[in-house]
Amino acid sequence: MLVTFFRLLSHLPLSLLHALGALVGRLVYRYSAGYRQRLHDNIGRAGYSADLPAAIRESGKNIVELPFIWCAAPARVLATARVENWEAAQAVIDQGRGVIFLTPHLGCFEIIAQVIAARLPLTALYRPPRKDMLKPLIEGARQRHNLILAPANLRGVRTLLKALKAGGAIGLLPDQVPQDGEGVWADFFGKKAYTMTLPAKLHRMTGAPLLLSYAERLPEGGGYVIRFAAFDGDLNDDPRQQARAINAAMERLIAHCPAQYFWSYNRYKTPSGVAPAATTEPDASSL
């Protein structure tokens, strides 16, 4: 039923889906106290409170556009994407050392993998849904031409490593909260966030460079602008410093369109089995 519903919605114009999404965003903000508080806290901490009204609308668009991104014909989805700075990515790809694309929860992050896969094979890390009923929808929608899914577990990490060693491309969401033992506490907009260490580990194991990417959502259903940039942070031997460098790069990307970051995401949660930040590690900047 859910797959059928999403497929039906995917036939609607993107402009209509975004209009509906803006309405959904306002309704959820009004009636969900927990959602409203987390949105307020996260966007305020980052210094973007002035963007709150737009962020409320954009968060709704992020959800309601999914039927289009996941279920519409690939050619129709890609037709909405204007790519900028691909030469920065191509220059790295041509080196033949593999490439690690880092995409935060910014704008329409779900379209990035399809845009990259239209140009070269991409192996993307994903977290399987907790509810079995969602698996056919999410896995079927994301596994498209040239796009290989690697689950967020040891088997998936091996798949990523194999792709990089073969000179291929992989995609990660570096601001996704990892599981116990797969991250460190590092500052993100001035507060400790449990941050994955996988990007830096894969870089150091393979020499594959990191590339940043995000998809800015255009107004009135006008599509998306996909941008790429080189990662210029310092990935030294300390995992906490590595995590902080990647978080800082994400902060700089978010500054380009702060209203479109997924501020309602529970970025600062403490995963099961992980000691709270205050009782574990010092700030990486003080080391």
PATIBA-601719 format. One record per residue: x, y, z of N, C-alpha, C, O in turn; residue in one letter. Coordinates in steps of 0.05 Angstrom, whole numbers, plus 5000, padded with zeros to 4 digits. Layout:
[site [X,Y,Z],[X,Y,Z],[X,Y,Z],[X,Y,Z],"A"];
...
! end
This chain:
[site [5016,4976,5000],[5000,5000,5000],[5017,5025,5000],[5012,5044,4985],"M"];
[site [5038,5026,5017],[5055,5049,5019],[5070,5054,4993],[5072,5077,4984],"L"];
[site [5080,5033,4980],[5094,5035,4955],[5076,5046,4934],[5083,5064,4919],"V"];
[site [5051,5036,4933],[5031,5045,4913],[5025,5074,4918],[5023,5090,4899],"T"];
[site [5022,5082,4943],[5015,5110,4949],[5038,5129,4940],[5033,5150,4929],"F"];
[site [5063,5121,4946],[5085,5137,4938],[5087,5139,4907],[5093,5161,4897],"F"];
[site [5081,5117,4893],[5082,5118,4864],[5061,5136,4853],[5066,5150,4833],"R"];
[site [5038,5137,4865],[5017,5155,4856],[5025,5184,4861],[5022,5201,4843],"L"];
[site [5036,5190,4884],[5045,5217,4890],[5068,5226,4871],[5070,5249,4865],"L"];
[site [5084,5207,4862],[5107,5214,4845],[5099,5226,4819],[5115,5238,4805],"S"];
[site [5074,5222,4811],[5064,5233,4785],[5057,5262,4787],[5053,5276,4767],"H"];
[site [5054,5272,4812],[5047,5300,4816],[5071,5319,4808],[5094,5310,4810],"L"];
[site [5065,5343,4799],[5087,5362,4793],[5103,5368,4819],[5092,5369,4841],"P"];
[site [5128,5372,4815],[5146,5378,4838],[5136,5404,4852],[5138,5406,4877],"L"];
[site [5127,5423,4837],[5117,5448,4849],[5094,5443,4868],[5093,5455,4889],"S"];
[site [5076,5425,4861],[5054,5418,4878],[5063,5403,4903],[5053,5408,4925],"L"];
[site [5082,5384,4900],[5092,5370,4922],[5106,5388,4942],[5103,5385,4966],"L"];
[site [5121,5408,4932],[5134,5426,4950],[5114,5445,4964],[5118,5452,4987],"H"];
[site [5093,5452,4950],[5072,5468,4963],[5059,5453,4986],[5054,5463,5007],"A"];
[site [5053,5427,4980],[5042,5410,5001],[5062,5406,5024],[5054,5405,5047],"L"];
[site [5087,5403,5016],[5108,5399,5037],[5110,5423,5056],[5113,5419,5080],"G"];
[site [5108,5447,5045],[5110,5471,5061],[5086,5471,5081],[5090,5479,5104],"A"];
[site [5063,5463,5072],[5040,5462,5090],[5044,5440,5111],[5038,5445,5135],"L"];
[site [5053,5417,5103],[5059,5396,5123],[5079,5405,5144],[5076,5399,5167],"V"];
[site [5100,5419,5135],[5120,5429,5153],[5108,5447,5174],[5115,5445,5198],"G"];
[site [5090,5465,5166],[5078,5483,5185],[5059,5468,5204],[5058,5475,5228],"R"];
[site [5045,5448,5194],[5027,5433,5211],[5042,5417,5232],[5034,5417,5256],"L"];
[site [5063,5404,5224],[5079,5388,5243],[5091,5406,5264],[5091,5399,5287],"V"];
[site [5101,5429,5255],[5113,5448,5274],[5093,5457,5294],[5099,5461,5318],"Y"];
[site [5068,5461,5285],[5047,5471,5303],[5038,5451,5323],[5033,5457,5346],"R"];
[site [5036,5426,5315],[5023,5405,5332],[5042,5386,5345],[5033,5370,5362],"Y"];
[site [5068,5386,5339],[5087,5368,5352],[5106,5384,5369],[5124,5398,5359],"S"];
[site [5102,5383,5395],[5118,5399,5414],[5147,5390,5413],[5166,5407,5414],"A"];
[site [5152,5364,5412],[5179,5354,5412],[5195,5362,5387],[5218,5371,5388],"G"];
[site [5181,5360,5364],[5193,5368,5339],[5199,5398,5340],[5221,5407,5332],"Y"];
[site [5180,5414,5349],[5183,5443,5350],[5207,5451,5368],[5222,5469,5361],"R"];
[site [5209,5438,5391],[5231,5445,5409],[5258,5438,5398],[5277,5454,5400],"Q"];
[site [5261,5414,5385],[5286,5406,5374],[5294,5425,5351],[5317,5433,5348],"R"];
[site [5275,5432,5334],[5280,5451,5313],[5290,5478,5323],[5309,5489,5313],"L"];
[site [5276,5488,5343],[5284,5513,5356],[5312,5511,5367],[5329,5529,5362],"H"];
[site [5317,5490,5383],[5343,5487,5396],[5366,5486,5376],[5386,5499,5378],"D"];
[site [5363,5469,5355],[5385,5464,5336],[5391,5488,5319],[5414,5495,5315],"N"];
[site [5370,5500,5308],[5375,5523,5290],[5384,5547,5306],[5400,5563,5296],"I"];
[site [5375,5550,5331],[5384,5572,5347],[5413,5569,5356],[5428,5589,5355],"G"];
[site [5421,5545,5363],[5449,5539,5371],[5468,5546,5348],[5490,5556,5353],"R"];
[site [5459,5541,5323],[5477,5546,5300],[5477,5575,5292],[5493,5583,5275],"A"];
[site [5460,5592,5304],[5460,5620,5298],[5442,5627,5274],[5446,5649,5262],"G"];
[site [5423,5610,5267],[5406,5615,5244],[5377,5619,5251],[5360,5611,5235],"Y"];
[site [5371,5630,5274],[5343,5633,5283],[5327,5649,5263],[5303,5645,5260],"S"];
[site [5340,5668,5250],[5325,5685,5230],[5314,5668,5207],[5295,5677,5193],"A"];
[site [5326,5644,5203],[5317,5627,5181],[5295,5607,5190],[5287,5590,5174],"D"];
[site [5286,5609,5214],[5267,5590,5225],[5241,5587,5208],[5234,5565,5201],"L"];
[site [5228,5609,5200],[5203,5606,5184],[5208,5591,5158],[5192,5573,5151],"P"];
[site [5230,5597,5145],[5236,5582,5120],[5243,5553,5126],[5236,5535,5111],"A"];
[site [5258,5549,5148],[5266,5521,5155],[5242,5504,5161],[5242,5480,5155],"A"];
[site [5221,5515,5173],[5196,5500,5178],[5184,5490,5152],[5176,5467,5149],"I"];
[site [5183,5508,5132],[5172,5500,5106],[5190,5480,5092],[5181,5460,5080],"R"];
[site [5217,5485,5092],[5235,5468,5078],[5236,5440,5089],[5240,5420,5075],"E"];
[site [5233,5437,5116],[5233,5410,5128],[5209,5394,5118],[5212,5370,5114],"S"];
[site [5186,5407,5114],[5163,5393,5103],[5168,5385,5074],[5160,5363,5065],"G"];
[site [5180,5403,5058],[5186,5396,5030],[5205,5372,5029],[5202,5355,5011],"K"];
[site [5224,5370,5048],[5243,5348,5048],[5229,5321,5050],[5239,5301,5038],"N"];
[site [5206,5320,5064],[5192,5295,5067],[5173,5290,5043],[5173,5268,5032],"I"];
[site [5158,5310,5035],[5138,5306,5014],[5149,5303,4986],[5136,5293,4969],"V"];
[site [5174,5312,4982],[5187,5308,4956],[5197,5279,4952],[5204,5271,4930],"E"];
[site [5198,5263,4974],[5209,5236,4972],[5195,5218,4951],[5209,5204,4937],"L"];
[site [5169,5219,4949],[5156,5202,4928],[5167,5208,4901],[5171,5190,4884],"P"];
[site [5171,5234,4895],[5182,5241,4869],[5211,5232,4866],[5218,5219,4845],"F"];
[site [5228,5237,4886],[5256,5229,4884],[5259,5199,4882],[5276,5189,4867],"I"];
[site [5244,5184,4898],[5247,5155,4899],[5232,5140,4877],[5242,5119,4868],"W"];
[site [5209,5150,4869],[5192,5133,4852],[5187,5144,4824],[5178,5129,4807],"C"];
[site [5193,5169,4818],[5189,5179,4791],[5210,5167,4773],[5231,5158,4782],"A"];
[site [5205,5168,4747],[5224,5157,4728],[5251,5172,4731],[5251,5196,4734],"A"];
[site [5274,5157,4731],[5300,5170,4735],[5305,5194,4717],[5316,5214,4725],"P"];
[site [5297,5192,4691],[5301,5214,4673],[5286,5239,4682],[5296,5261,4679],"A"];
[site [5262,5235,4693],[5246,5258,4702],[5259,5270,4727],[5259,5295,4730],"R"];
[site [5269,5254,4745],[5283,5264,4769],[5308,5280,4761],[5312,5302,4771],"V"];
[site [5324,5268,4744],[5349,5281,4737],[5345,5307,4721],[5361,5325,4721],"L"];
[site [5322,5309,4708],[5316,5333,4692],[5312,5357,4711],[5313,5380,4701],"A"];
[site [5307,5352,4736],[5303,5374,4755],[5329,5384,4767],[5329,5403,4782],"T"];
[site [5351,5370,4761],[5377,5376,4774],[5396,5390,4756],[5402,5381,4734],"A"];
[site [5405,5414,4764],[5426,5428,4750],[5452,5425,4765],[5453,5432,4789],"R"];
[site [5472,5415,4752],[5497,5408,4765],[5518,5430,4761],[5522,5439,4739],"V"];
[site [5529,5439,4783],[5551,5458,4782],[5576,5446,4794],[5575,5429,4812],"E"];
[site [5599,5455,4784],[5625,5447,4795],[5631,5418,4792],[5647,5407,4807],"N"];
[site [5619,5404,4773],[5626,5376,4769],[5655,5372,4762],[5666,5351,4767],"W"];
[site [5667,5393,4750],[5695,5390,4743],[5713,5385,4767],[5733,5372,4765],"E"];
[site [5704,5395,4790],[5719,5390,4815],[5719,5360,4822],[5739,5349,4831],"A"];
[site [5696,5348,4818],[5693,5319,4823],[5708,5303,4801],[5722,5284,4808],"A"];
[site [5705,5311,4776],[5717,5296,4754],[5748,5296,4757],[5760,5276,4750],"Q"];
[site [5759,5318,4765],[5788,5320,4768],[5798,5299,4788],[5819,5287,4785],"A"];
[site [5783,5296,4810],[5790,5276,4830],[5786,5248,4820],[5803,5230,4824],"V"];
[site [5764,5243,4807],[5757,5217,4796],[5779,5208,4776],[5786,5184,4776],"I"];
[site [5788,5226,4760],[5808,5220,4740],[5835,5211,4751],[5851,5199,4737],"D"];
[site [5839,5216,4777],[5864,5207,4790],[5864,5177,4794],[5886,5165,4798],"Q"];
[site [5841,5164,4794],[5839,5135,4796],[5844,5124,4824],[5849,5100,4827],"G"];
[site [5842,5141,4845],[5847,5131,4872],[5820,5126,4887],[5821,5120,4911],"R"];
[site [5798,5128,4873],[5772,5127,4886],[5764,5154,4897],[5781,5172,4897],"G"];
[site [5740,5157,4906],[5731,5182,4916],[5709,5178,4937],[5692,5160,4934],"V"];
[site [5709,5193,4958],[5690,5191,4980],[5673,5217,4979],[5682,5238,4987],"I"];
[site [5648,5214,4970],[5629,5237,4970],[5616,5240,4997],[5605,5220,5008],"F"];
[site [5618,5263,5009],[5605,5269,5035],[5582,5289,5030],[5586,5311,5020],"L"];
[site [5558,5280,5038],[5534,5297,5034],[5519,5299,5061],[5510,5279,5071],"T"];
[site [5517,5323,5072],[5501,5326,5097],[5472,5326,5091],[5463,5325,5068],"P"];
[site [5456,5326,5113],[5426,5328,5110],[5419,5357,5103],[5406,5371,5118],"H"];
[site [5427,5365,5079],[5423,5392,5070],[5409,5392,5043],[5417,5379,5024],"L"];
[site [5387,5407,5041],[5371,5408,5017],[5360,5380,5010],[5353,5365,5028],"G"];
[site [5359,5374,4985],[5349,5348,4976],[5372,5328,4974],[5381,5321,4952],"C"];
[site [5382,5319,4997],[5405,5302,4997],[5400,5275,4984],[5418,5261,4975],"F"];
[site [5374,5267,4982],[5368,5241,4969],[5373,5241,4939],[5376,5219,4928],"E"];
[site [5374,5264,4926],[5378,5265,4897],[5408,5263,4890],[5414,5256,4867],"I"];
[site [5425,5268,4909],[5454,5269,4903],[5464,5242,4891],[5478,5242,4871],"I"];
[site [5456,5220,4904],[5466,5194,4895],[5458,5189,4866],[5473,5178,4850],"A"];
[site [5433,5196,4859],[5424,5192,4832],[5439,5209,4812],[5446,5199,4790],"Q"];
[site [5445,5233,4819],[5460,5251,4802],[5488,5240,4797],[5498,5240,4774],"V"];
[site [5501,5231,4818],[5528,5219,4815],[5527,5193,4799],[5543,5189,4781],"I"];
[site [5507,5176,4805],[5505,5150,4792],[5499,5153,4762],[5504,5135,4746],"A"];
[site [5488,5176,4754],[5483,5181,4725],[5510,5185,4710],[5510,5184,4686],"A"];
[site [5531,5189,4725],[5557,5195,4713],[5578,5172,4718],[5596,5168,4702],"R"];
[site [5575,5158,4740],[5593,5136,4746],[5580,5118,4768],[5563,5128,4783],"L"];
[site [5589,5093,4770],[5578,5076,4791],[5584,5087,4819],[5606,5097,4824],"P"];
[site [5564,5085,4836],[5567,5095,4864],[5557,5074,4883],[5535,5063,4880],"L"];
[site [5573,5069,4904],[5565,5052,4926],[5558,5070,4950],[5575,5085,4960],"T"];
[site [5533,5070,4959],[5524,5088,4980],[5517,5073,5006],[5503,5053,5005],"A"];
[site [5528,5083,5028],[5521,5072,5054],[5493,5081,5062],[5486,5104,5059],"L"];
[site [5478,5062,5073],[5451,5069,5082],[5444,5052,5106],[5455,5031,5110],"Y"];
[site [5426,5063,5122],[5417,5049,5146],[5390,5036,5140],[5371,5050,5135],"R"];
[site [5388,5010,5141],[5363,4996,5135],[5341,5006,5154],[5347,5010,5178],"P"];
[site [5317,5009,5145],[5295,5018,5162],[5289,4998,5184],[5291,4974,5180],"P"];
[site [5280,5008,5207],[5274,4990,5229],[5248,4974,5224],[5246,4951,5233],"R"];
[site [5230,4986,5209],[5204,4972,5204],[5206,4958,5177],[5213,4969,5156],"K"];
[site [5200,4932,5178],[5203,4915,5154],[5185,4925,5131],[5192,4923,5107],"D"];
[site [5162,4937,5138],[5144,4946,5117],[5155,4969,5100],[5146,4974,5078],"M"];
[site [5176,4982,5111],[5188,5004,5096],[5211,4995,5077],[5219,5010,5059],"L"];
[site [5221,4971,5081],[5244,4962,5066],[5238,4961,5036],[5255,4971,5020],"K"];
[site [5216,4949,5026],[5211,4949,4997],[5211,4977,4985],[5221,4981,4963],"P"];
[site [5200,4996,5000],[5198,5023,4989],[5226,5036,4988],[5234,5046,4967],"L"];
[site [5240,5036,5011],[5265,5051,5012],[5287,5037,4996],[5301,5051,4981],"I"];
[site [5290,5011,4999],[5311,4998,4985],[5306,4997,4955],[5324,5000,4939],"E"];
[site [5281,4992,4947],[5274,4992,4919],[5277,5019,4906],[5286,5021,4883],"G"];
[site [5270,5040,4921],[5272,5067,4910],[5301,5076,4907],[5307,5090,4888],"A"];
[site [5318,5069,4926],[5345,5079,4925],[5364,5063,4908],[5384,5073,4898],"R"];
[site [5357,5038,4902],[5375,5021,4887],[5368,5023,4857],[5352,5007,4846],"Q"];
[site [5380,5043,4845],[5374,5049,4816],[5399,5043,4800],[5419,5033,4810],"R"];
[site [5398,5050,4774],[5420,5045,4756],[5446,5056,4766],[5448,5080,4774],"H"];
[site [5467,5040,4767],[5494,5048,4775],[5496,5054,4805],[5516,5064,4814],"N"];
[site [5474,5049,4820],[5474,5056,4849],[5472,5030,4865],[5453,5015,4863],"L"];
[site [5493,5025,4881],[5494,5001,4898],[5492,5009,4927],[5505,5028,4936],"I"];
[site [5475,4995,4942],[5470,5002,4970],[5488,4984,4988],[5489,4960,4984],"L"];
[site [5500,4996,5007],[5516,4982,5027],[5505,4987,5054],[5505,5010,5064],"A"];
[site [5495,4966,5068],[5482,4971,5095],[5503,4981,5115],[5527,4975,5113],"P"];
[site [5493,4996,5135],[5511,5008,5155],[5519,4987,5175],[5510,4988,5198],"A"];
[site [5535,4967,5167],[5545,4947,5185],[5573,4939,5174],[5583,4950,5155],"N"];
[site [5585,4919,5187],[5612,4911,5178],[5612,4901,5149],[5631,4907,5135],"L"];
[site [5592,4887,5141],[5591,4877,5113],[5590,4901,5094],[5603,4901,5073],"R"];
[site [5574,4922,5101],[5572,4945,5085],[5599,4960,5083],[5606,4970,5061],"G"];
[site [5613,4962,5105],[5639,4976,5105],[5658,4962,5087],[5674,4974,5073],"V"];
[site [5658,4935,5088],[5675,4920,5070],[5668,4925,5041],[5686,4926,5024],"R"];
[site [5643,4928,5035],[5634,4935,5008],[5645,4962,4999],[5655,4965,4977],"T"];
[site [5644,4982,5017],[5655,5008,5011],[5685,5007,5006],[5695,5019,4988],"L"];
[site [5699,4992,5024],[5728,4990,5021],[5736,4977,4995],[5755,4985,4982],"L"];
[site [5721,4956,4987],[5727,4943,4962],[5723,4961,4938],[5739,4961,4920],"K"];
[site [5702,4977,4939],[5697,4996,4918],[5719,5017,4915],[5728,5023,4893],"A"];
[site [5729,5027,4938],[5750,5047,4937],[5776,5035,4927],[5790,5048,4912],"L"];
[site [5782,5011,4936],[5807,4999,4927],[5807,4993,4897],[5828,4990,4885],"K"];
[site [5783,4991,4886],[5781,4987,4857],[5779,5014,4842],[5775,5014,4818],"A"];
[site [5783,5036,4857],[5782,5062,4844],[5755,5073,4840],[5751,5092,4825],"G"];
[site [5735,5062,4854],[5707,5070,4851],[5699,5093,4870],[5716,5104,4884],"G"];
[site [5674,5100,4869],[5663,5122,4885],[5644,5111,4906],[5629,5093,4900],"A"];
[site [5644,5124,4929],[5625,5117,4950],[5612,5142,4961],[5623,5164,4957],"I"];
[site [5589,5140,4974],[5575,5162,4985],[5568,5158,5014],[5558,5136,5021],"G"];
[site [5572,5178,5031],[5566,5177,5059],[5551,5202,5068],[5555,5224,5057],"L"];
[site [5534,5199,5089],[5521,5221,5102],[5537,5225,5128],[5532,5212,5148],"L"];
[site [5557,5244,5129],[5575,5245,5152],[5562,5256,5177],[5574,5254,5199],"P"];
[site [5539,5268,5175],[5525,5279,5199],[5503,5260,5209],[5487,5268,5225],"D"];
[site [5504,5235,5199],[5485,5215,5209],[5498,5203,5235],[5521,5197,5235],"Q"];
[site [5482,5201,5256],[5492,5191,5281],[5499,5162,5279],[5482,5145,5272],"V"];
[site [5524,5154,5284],[5532,5126,5281],[5524,5109,5305],[5514,5120,5325],"P"];
[site [5529,5083,5303],[5523,5065,5325],[5546,5065,5345],[5567,5078,5341],"Q"];
[site [5541,5051,5367],[5561,5049,5389],[5588,5039,5378],[5589,5019,5363],"D"];
[site [5609,5053,5385],[5636,5045,5377],[5644,5054,5349],[5667,5048,5341],"G"];
[site [5626,5067,5334],[5632,5075,5307],[5636,5105,5304],[5637,5115,5282],"E"];
[site [5639,5119,5327],[5642,5147,5326],[5657,5158,5350],[5665,5143,5368],"G"];
[site [5660,5185,5350],[5672,5199,5373],[5655,5224,5377],[5640,5233,5359],"V"];
[site [5658,5236,5400],[5645,5262,5406],[5662,5285,5394],[5685,5287,5400],"W"];
[site [5649,5302,5378],[5663,5325,5366],[5643,5348,5364],[5619,5343,5360],"A"];
[site [5653,5372,5365],[5636,5395,5364],[5622,5397,5337],[5634,5393,5316],"D"];
[site [5596,5404,5338],[5581,5410,5314],[5563,5434,5322],[5544,5431,5337],"F"];
[site [5569,5457,5311],[5556,5482,5318],[5557,5487,5349],[5537,5494,5361],"F"];
[site [5581,5482,5360],[5585,5489,5388],[5575,5469,5409],[5577,5475,5432],"G"];
[site [5565,5446,5400],[5556,5426,5419],[5567,5399,5410],[5569,5393,5386],"K"];
[site [5574,5382,5430],[5584,5355,5423],[5563,5339,5409],[5540,5336,5418],"K"];
[site [5570,5327,5386],[5553,5309,5371],[5569,5283,5366],[5592,5284,5359],"A"];
[site [5556,5261,5370],[5570,5235,5365],[5573,5233,5334],[5553,5231,5319],"Y"];
[site [5598,5232,5325],[5604,5236,5297],[5619,5211,5286],[5637,5201,5299],"T"];
[site [5611,5202,5262],[5624,5179,5251],[5653,5184,5244],[5661,5206,5236],"M"];
[site [5669,5163,5248],[5698,5164,5241],[5704,5150,5215],[5727,5150,5206],"T"];
[site [5683,5138,5202],[5687,5122,5178],[5700,5137,5155],[5718,5127,5143],"L"];
[site [5691,5162,5149],[5703,5176,5125],[5733,5178,5127],[5748,5172,5108],"P"];
[site [5743,5187,5151],[5772,5190,5154],[5786,5163,5153],[5808,5161,5142],"A"];
[site [5774,5143,5165],[5787,5116,5165],[5790,5106,5136],[5811,5096,5129],"K"];
[site [5769,5109,5121],[5770,5099,5093],[5791,5115,5077],[5805,5105,5060],"L"];
[site [5792,5141,5082],[5811,5158,5068],[5840,5149,5075],[5856,5147,5057],"H"];
[site [5845,5144,5100],[5872,5137,5108],[5880,5109,5099],[5903,5103,5094],"R"];
[site [5860,5091,5097],[5865,5064,5088],[5870,5062,5058],[5884,5044,5049],"M"];
[site [5858,5080,5042],[5858,5077,5013],[5872,5100,4999],[5880,5098,4976],"T"];
[site [5874,5123,5012],[5884,5147,4999],[5863,5161,4982],[5869,5181,4969],"G"];
[site [5838,5151,4983],[5817,5163,4967],[5810,5191,4978],[5805,5193,5002],"A"];
[site [5809,5212,4961],[5803,5238,4971],[5773,5242,4978],[5757,5226,4969],"P"];
[site [5767,5262,4994],[5740,5268,5002],[5730,5291,4985],[5744,5310,4979],"L"];
[site [5704,5289,4977],[5691,5310,4962],[5665,5317,4976],[5651,5299,4985],"L"];
[site [5659,5343,4978],[5634,5352,4990],[5613,5356,4969],[5619,5364,4946],"L"];
[site [5588,5351,4976],[5566,5356,4957],[5540,5363,4972],[5536,5354,4994],"S"];
[site [5523,5378,4959],[5497,5384,4970],[5478,5392,4947],[5488,5401,4926],"Y"];
[site [5452,5390,4952],[5432,5397,4931],[5414,5419,4942],[5397,5413,4959],"A"];
[site [5417,5443,4933],[5400,5465,4942],[5373,5463,4928],[5371,5461,4903],"E"];
[site [5352,5465,4943],[5324,5464,4933],[5317,5492,4923],[5319,5511,4938],"R"];
[site [5308,5494,4898],[5300,5520,4886],[5271,5526,4894],[5255,5508,4898],"L"];
[site [5264,5552,4895],[5236,5559,4903],[5216,5551,4882],[5222,5548,4858],"P"];
[site [5191,5548,4891],[5168,5543,4874],[5171,5518,4856],[5162,5517,4833],"E"];
[site [5184,5497,4867],[5186,5472,4852],[5204,5475,4828],[5201,5460,4809],"G"];
[site [5224,5493,4829],[5241,5498,4806],[5263,5478,4803],[5280,5481,4785],"G"];
[site [5264,5457,4820],[5285,5437,4817],[5307,5441,4838],[5302,5451,4860],"G"];
[site [5331,5432,4831],[5353,5432,4849],[5379,5440,4836],[5383,5435,4812],"Y"];
[site [5397,5452,4851],[5424,5458,4842],[5443,5440,4858],[5444,5442,4882],"V"];
[site [5458,5423,4844],[5476,5404,4856],[5504,5416,4855],[5514,5423,4833],"I"];
[site [5517,5419,4878],[5543,5431,4879],[5564,5412,4891],[5558,5396,4909],"R"];
[site [5588,5414,4881],[5610,5397,4891],[5634,5415,4898],[5638,5436,4886],"F"];
[site [5649,5407,4919],[5672,5423,4927],[5692,5404,4940],[5685,5383,4951],"A"];
[site [5718,5411,4937],[5739,5395,4949],[5739,5398,4980],[5731,5419,4990],"A"];
[site [5746,5377,4994],[5749,5378,5023],[5778,5387,5029],[5797,5375,5019],"F"];
[site [5780,5409,5045],[5807,5419,5050],[5814,5418,5079],[5833,5432,5088],"D"];
[site [5800,5401,5095],[5807,5399,5123],[5831,5381,5128],[5840,5367,5110],"G"];
[site [5841,5383,5152],[5865,5368,5160],[5856,5342,5174],[5844,5343,5196],"D"];
[site [5862,5319,5163],[5855,5293,5175],[5881,5281,5186],[5894,5264,5173],"L"];
[site [5888,5289,5210],[5912,5279,5223],[5906,5252,5236],[5887,5239,5229],"N"];
[site [5924,5244,5254],[5921,5217,5266],[5900,5215,5288],[5894,5192,5296],"D"];
[site [5889,5237,5297],[5871,5236,5320],[5842,5235,5310],[5833,5253,5296],"D"];
[site [5827,5214,5317],[5799,5211,5308],[5781,5234,5315],[5764,5242,5300],"P"];
[site [5785,5246,5339],[5768,5268,5347],[5774,5293,5330],[5755,5307,5322],"R"];
[site [5799,5297,5323],[5806,5320,5306],[5795,5315,5278],[5786,5334,5265],"Q"];
[site [5797,5290,5268],[5786,5284,5242],[5756,5289,5241],[5746,5302,5222],"Q"];
[site [5742,5280,5262],[5713,5285,5263],[5706,5314,5264],[5687,5323,5251],"A"];
[site [5722,5329,5279],[5716,5358,5281],[5722,5372,5254],[5707,5390,5246],"R"];
[site [5742,5363,5239],[5748,5375,5213],[5725,5370,5194],[5718,5388,5178],"A"];
[site [5714,5346,5195],[5692,5340,5177],[5667,5355,5185],[5652,5365,5168],"I"];
[site [5662,5357,5211],[5639,5373,5221],[5641,5402,5213],[5622,5415,5205],"N"];
[site [5666,5413,5214],[5670,5441,5206],[5664,5444,5176],[5653,5465,5168],"A"];
[site [5672,5425,5160],[5666,5426,5131],[5635,5426,5127],[5625,5440,5109],"A"];
[site [5621,5410,5142],[5592,5409,5140],[5580,5436,5148],[5561,5445,5135],"M"];
[site [5590,5448,5169],[5581,5474,5178],[5583,5495,5155],[5566,5512,5151],"E"];
[site [5606,5494,5141],[5610,5513,5119],[5591,5509,5096],[5581,5528,5084],"R"];
[site [5585,5484,5090],[5565,5478,5070],[5537,5488,5078],[5523,5501,5062],"L"];
[site [5530,5483,5102],[5503,5491,5112],[5500,5521,5111],[5478,5531,5106],"I"];
[site [5522,5536,5114],[5520,5565,5113],[5510,5576,5086],[5501,5598,5084],"A"];
[site [5513,5559,5065],[5504,5568,5038],[5473,5569,5036],[5463,5586,5022],"H"];
[site [5459,5552,5050],[5430,5552,5050],[5420,5541,5076],[5409,5519,5077],"C"];
[site [5424,5555,5098],[5418,5545,5125],[5389,5537,5130],[5384,5519,5146],"P"];
[site [5370,5549,5116],[5342,5542,5120],[5336,5514,5110],[5316,5502,5118],"A"];
[site [5354,5503,5093],[5349,5477,5082],[5363,5454,5096],[5361,5431,5088],"Q"];
[site [5376,5460,5119],[5387,5438,5134],[5365,5425,5150],[5346,5438,5157],"Y"];
[site [5367,5399,5154],[5346,5383,5168],[5350,5387,5198],[5358,5368,5212],"F"];
[site [5343,5411,5208],[5348,5418,5236],[5332,5400,5256],[5340,5398,5279],"W"];
[site [5311,5388,5247],[5295,5372,5265],[5307,5344,5269],[5298,5329,5286],"S"];
[site [5328,5337,5254],[5342,5312,5258],[5356,5312,5286],[5368,5332,5294],"Y"];
[site [5353,5290,5300],[5364,5289,5327],[5394,5284,5327],[5404,5263,5334],"N"];
[site [5408,5305,5318],[5437,5303,5313],[5453,5299,5339],[5474,5287,5339],"R"];
[site [5442,5308,5362],[5457,5308,5387],[5449,5285,5406],[5456,5286,5429],"Y"];
[site [5436,5265,5395],[5427,5243,5413],[5452,5226,5421],[5472,5226,5407],"K"];
[site [5449,5213,5443],[5469,5194,5453],[5460,5166,5445],[5441,5156,5456],"T"];
[site [5475,5153,5426],[5467,5126,5418],[5468,5106,5441],[5482,5110,5461],"P"];
[site [5452,5085,5439],[5452,5064,5459],[5480,5053,5463],[5493,5045,5444],"S"];
[site [5488,5051,5488],[5514,5040,5494],[5537,5059,5494],[5560,5052,5501],"G"];
[site [5532,5084,5487],[5553,5105,5486],[5551,5123,5511],[5529,5132,5517],"V"];
[site [5573,5127,5524],[5573,5145,5547],[5568,5174,5538],[5578,5182,5517],"A"];
[site [5553,5189,5553],[5549,5217,5546],[5574,5233,5542],[5595,5226,5554],"P"];
[site [5573,5253,5525],[5598,5268,5517],[5612,5280,5542],[5636,5279,5543],"A"];
[site [5597,5290,5560],[5609,5304,5583],[5626,5286,5600],[5644,5295,5614],"A"];
[site [5622,5259,5599],[5637,5241,5616],[5659,5225,5600],[5671,5207,5611],"T"];
[site [5663,5233,5575],[5681,5217,5559],[5705,5233,5550],[5726,5233,5563],"T"];
[site [5703,5248,5528],[5727,5259,5515],[5728,5289,5517],[5708,5302,5517],"E"];
[site [5752,5300,5519],[5755,5329,5518],[5751,5340,5490],[5751,5325,5471],"P"];
[site [5746,5366,5488],[5743,5379,5462],[5768,5375,5445],[5790,5380,5455],"D"];
[site [5764,5367,5420],[5787,5362,5403],[5804,5387,5399],[5828,5385,5395],"A"];
[site [5791,5410,5400],[5805,5435,5395],[5825,5442,5418],[5843,5458,5415],"S"];
[site [5822,5428,5441],[5840,5433,5463],[5863,5414,5464],[5881,5417,5481],"S"];
[site [5864,5395,5445],[5886,5376,5446],[5912,5387,5434],[5932,5373,5433],"L"];
! end
